[in-house]
């Protein structure tokens, strides 16, 4: 049945600017996206940042890991970009698979010596070369337990030591971005979660890890939501008011674009206010038949920088927290029916 409703007021909405905060000397970033079957972790930093010697990513409490896959099993994929310092600082894309390794074959690895719960190999292809980069999974203990229930660790080769130096990265490759996705491995708990990561860079030019330069980067993952309520404000004029709020982990999202669906079709959009609120006021066309209209709202929110609030309290002072992200989400409200 055709519905004839028009938007009768378009009010100006104040939108908070999403400023990117952070430390000018360190811009490491962690992003996490979790679905029912897959986990994606993205690491990134600026070209001016020093090559990380070691990155440790802590899984929030409540996450469980399935480590039963046999060695040789493909459990995911990886992509990214490195900066080739030896080739004029050009960007080189990398791609590869995530393959399960036998932990017994990696007990002497300097990055994570001893018995590891799981070891996965990133089989990276970059500029015609294949590089096998191990990722180690282990439960945390003692003071680290406050950062998460388990951690992933990866070590990179130095990129700015003299060419020909032992252990130097191929092409003088320096991390720019890396995305790591595994399937049917991690199960997330209900509700929101905060991921922590610690980045320890190399000292400039000598290939020695600089512990004093360690920084923290965070990622918040939580259920996004959108609400919708409606009522007739004037029966004679056939006016209906609709309103709701967009939130992530219970916090209102400013500047999100909300689509209003009428009988399943998107008809109007509005931006949310500083508190995450939005509203529509619609009027039925004069002389049209009285019908029941089904209203629903939908929103897709991109990943956002929330460093100003997300890094307010560092996890391990004096290590600085330099960035925090809030994950992307798509949410749809409940349907409401109004006869007008």
Secondary structure by P-SEA (a helix, b strand, c coil): cbbbbbbccbbbbbbcccccccccccbbbbbbbbcccbbbbbbbbccccccccbbbbbbccccccccccccccccccccbbbbcccccbbbbbbbbbbbbcccccccccccccccccbbbbcccccccbbbbbbbbbbbbccccccccccbbbbbbccccccccccccccccccccbbbbbbccccccccccbbbbbbbbbccccccccccccbbbbbbbbbbbbbbbbccccccccbbbbbbcccccccccccbbbbbbbcccccccccccccccccbbbbbccccccbbbbbbbbbbbbcccccccccccccccccccccbbbbbbbccccbbbbbcc
